[in-house]
Amino acid sequence: MAHQADGDDIDTEAAEGMDPLDADNEELAIRVMPKVEDQFTCVSCFRVRPRSELAAARNGDPVCTDCA
């Protein structure tokens, strides 16, 4: 069963005083790595996966083992 957020999961104390429009000023610390030769992008979940997790191909496009 998937977890569904219900308002209790929100940290209201931290959220108070935050203007949603100020999110544009936030910097994200995400490092994007280029796909390497032995990886593929699953056409179902769009995650970059190692070739060892290649399950099949749908219409010639790669699908990972999680989505197959």
Secondary structure, DSSP 8 states (H G I E B T S, - for coil): ------GGGS-HHHHTT--GGGGGG-----------TTEEE-TTT--EEEGGGEEEEETTEEEETTT-
